[in-house]
Amino acid sequence: MSNPTPAATAQSSAKPKLNLLHLLLEGRAFFALIAIIAIFSFLSPNYLTTSNALTMTSQVAIFGLLAIGMLLVILSGGIDLSVGSTLALCGVFAGWLMQGVELQSLGVILYMPVWAVVVCALTMGAFVGAVNGVLVAYLKVPAFVATLGTLYMARGAALLMTNGLTFNRLSGNPSLGNTGFEWLGFYRIWGVPISIFILAATAIAAHLLLTRAPFGRWLYSTGGNARAAELSGVPVRKVQVWVYVLSGICAAIAGLVLSSQLTSAGPTAGTTYELTAIAAVVVGGASLMGGRGTIRGTLLGAFVIVYLGAGLVIIGVSSYWQTVFTGAVIVLAVMLNSIQYGGKGVKT
Amino acid sequence: MKTPLHDETPQATPDINEVVLAARNVAKNFGAVRALKGVNFDVHRGQVTTLFGENGAGKSTLMKILSGVQPPSSGELILDGEPLQLASTVDAQRHGISIIHQELSLAPNMNVRDNIFLGREIIRAGGVDFAEEERQTRALMRELEEDIDPLTAVEDLRLGQQQIVEIARALSVNSRILIMDEPTSALSASEVEVLFKVIRDLKARGVSIVYISHHLEEALTITDHAVVLRDGSMTAYAPRAEIDLEWIVRNMVGENFDLGKPPTGYAMGTPALELRGLSVAAASGTGLAVNRVDLTVKAGEIVCIYGLMGAGRTELMECAAGRLTAQDGQVLLHGQDIAGLSIAERIDAGLVLVPEDRQRDGLVQTMSVGRNLSLASIRNFTRTLFTRTADECAIIDRAIREVTVKTDGPDAPIGSLSGGNQQKVVIGKMLATNPSVVLLDEPSRGIDIGAKAEVFRILSEHARDGMAVVYTTSEVGECLSIAHRVIVMRRGRISAEFTTDATKEAIMAASGESLVA
C-alpha cells in the first residue's frame, strides 16, 4: 500500500490512445475551421483571397475580443450577457467625447486627445464590468440576471447619451489635435488591419494570464469548484469581480474598434453580439459549467462562426439560412462538449 | 483471532431455501483492469448480508452488477435457483432487487408522496391520482413505523428520514432484495438506531438485505452474515456469531492492522493554536453550534476531537480556519489573535484546514492531480508575474512522494484516483503550504483502512517535526491511535478530555452515544 507506483497500477485508467476519433474530438474546432475554409474555397474562387480573408478576420476581431472576455467569465462559472450593450455604450461614449464636451459653467468646449478618449472608454467598460462583478460576487445575484440587467441599463444609457442618434464626426480636427480615431479601424501594418493586431495582442495577453499567471489558476479553480478554491486560499470573490471587469474592458476595446471601422458610433451597435461571443466560446470547447476552456479554442470558435457566416454570404445563401446554420453549429458544439467532458466523470 | 467453524463458502448450486440471490464466478473487466475476478456471493433469504472491503476492492462494482447497472463480463446471477439476466435497474426492480445509493436519489424540492411515486405515478382519468398515492404512502410509513407526512417536502426532512423515504420507495415496488450502500455514513447515532430498527422489521417481513459500510463496528451490530472482498476476490465468508472485528479487518487488509501510536521521544513546543471561549452560531440560525470552547494545542502535539454528527466539530474547525465567523471568543495562532484574517491570510500564517467533504470542498474536479496539489501554494512558485513550471513541478513531485499518492502522474485527471488517494491529494495540497498548524475534519471519512493508516503515519511524522495537528473523527477506534489527547465534544461543548490510556467505552459515553458496539 505504501510504495508509490506511478505507472502500471491496475487501478489507473490506461492513457487514452491518440486514435483518430479522439484526435478529431480534441481538435474539433480546428478541423471544423479547416473544413469550412476548404469547402467554401472549392465552392467560390472569391472566398480564399487575401483581401476577403483580411475582411473576414477583421470581423473576427470584434467577436474575438468579446469572446475572450466572455471566456474569462465563463471559466469562472458565470456568464456575461451585457457585452453587446457595453460595446455600444463605450463606442457612443468615445464618440461623445470626440464631438467635444461642452463645459457650460466655464463656457468652453473640451476636446480630448484620442489617447485620453480611449482611456475613458476603457474605463467605462471596466466600470460596467465592475458593476456586474460586484452584483455577482458580493450581492449574490445570479450572473445571468445581473448581466441581463446591465444589458438593458447599458443599452439605455447609450440611447440616452445620443438621444437615439448616431455620432458621425469621429475623425477629429487637426487644429484641435484630436485626429487619429480612425487609425484603429483603417490603418494597416504590412497590409494587415490594426484590429487584427489588437485581437492578437489581447489573445496573447489573455493566454499568458490563463496559463502562466497565478490569476489563471485561481480562475480555473474558482470555476471548477469555488468552495475548494476558497479553502485553498484563492480569493474567489476578487477573481469573480475581475473577470467581469476584464470582460467589460474587452467589450470596450471591441466598441472602439467597431466605431472606428464604421467611422460612426451608434447606440444600437452590437445588439445580440453577446450571443455570438458565447457561441464562439462554446464552439471553442469551453464548458458553460466553468473551469474548462482555452483562449486558443475560443479564437478558433470565433473564426469558425465568422468564416462560416461569410462563406454562406459569398456563395449566395440567404442570410436567414446563415442564422439556421450558426444555430446548428452551436448545438453540435455543445453536444460534442458534453461527450468530451461527460466521460470524465468521478470514479465511484 | 477466531476462525469460522462453520464454512459458508458458497456452494456450486445455491440452496434455494437459504439463498435468494447468488452470484457465481462473476467477473468484471474495465479495459485491462480486472475489478472483479470470479466472485461467488450469496444473499441470504430474509437476513442481512454485509459486504466488507477496502476502497477499490470491488464492492461497488459487485453492487452495480447485482442491481442491474452493469452486466458482468462473465459469470452468472441466480435468483431463486433460476439464472438471471439483468438488462437495467428497472429490470432489476421488476425482479424485486432495489439499491439505495450512498448519495440519495430523491428530488429535494418535491414532497415525500411524489418522490415515492416518481416515474410510476398512479394515473386515473383526468391525471395523477394523488389521493391514492397519498393513501399508499401513509400505509408504507405506518408499516415502517415512521411518522413522516406524505406532503412534507423532502428537503425539510432530516437525513435519516430521507433514507426512510428511499426505503419506502424501494418497498413500494415490492423489493425483496434491498442493497444499501453506506446507509449510515451521514446519520447521527439516534438515526442509525431508527434505521437499524427498520432493517430488523424488513427482515421480519422476509426482505433480504445486502449491506455495505466502512463503519465496521456498526455493521457488525446489524449483520447476520459477513463476506469480505479484497482486490476483486472474495476472501472470507462467515456467519455473524463466529466472527469479530479483528477477523474482518484481518481479512480485509490481509494482515494485522494497527493505526499507529502517538509519536514520542521529543518535547512539545509552545502553544501553536489556542481557542479561547470560541462560540459559533448554528447554521439553522438558532442556538450555538460551538459553545464557548477552550482548547490549546502545542507544537508537535496531536489532538483528536471525537463527537457525534452535529456535535459542532466541523463548525469548530471551519471557524478556526476562517470560513465561519466566530460569534464570540478568540482564535490565537502562535499567540497572535487572528480575528479578521481571511482564509488565504490564515494559510499564509501557517494555519490550514483539510475539509470533511473532499468532493465538495477539497478537490477541483476539472483540474489534474498536480494542479490540485499545487493550488494552495501558488505563491510559492510565482516569480514576479508568472508561475515557474520548474518550481511547481518540484512542489508537486515532493507532495506526491510525501503523501504517497498512487497516480499515473501529475497530469492524470483527479477523478481517476481512488477515494483514499484523492484524500491524500487534499492533505498533500495543504501540507505543501508548509503549515505549522493543520486541522483535519474527518480525514478518514470514506477511505479504506490502508489509506487511513497512511494518513495517520504522515500526520505523526509531521507532528514529530513540530507541527500541531488536530483531527476529528466519528470512529472511536481512531481516537486511540496517534493522538496524544482526545477531546470529546457534545452539543457544541467539550464534554470530556482523555489521555492515551482512555477506553473506547469511556469516550463513547462522554459523547452521549448510547449505541455501543
Interface residues (C-beta under 8 A of the other chain):
Chain A: M1 S2 N3 P4 T5 P6 A7 T9 A10 Q11 S12 S13 A14 K15 L208 R212 A213 P214 R217 W218 Y220 S221 G223 G224 N225 R227 A228 A229 E230 L231 S232 G233 V234 P235 S287 G290 G291 R292 K344 G345 V346 K347 T348
Chain B: F30 G31 A32 V33 R34 G56 S60 A321 R323 S342 I343 A344 I347 D348 L353 P355 Q359 R360 D361 G362 L363 V364 Q365 T366 M367 R371 S374 L375 A376 I378 R379 T382 L385 F386 T387 I400 R401 T404 V405 K406 T407 D408 G409 A412 P413 G415 S416 L417 S418 K429 M430 T433 G450 A451 A453 E454
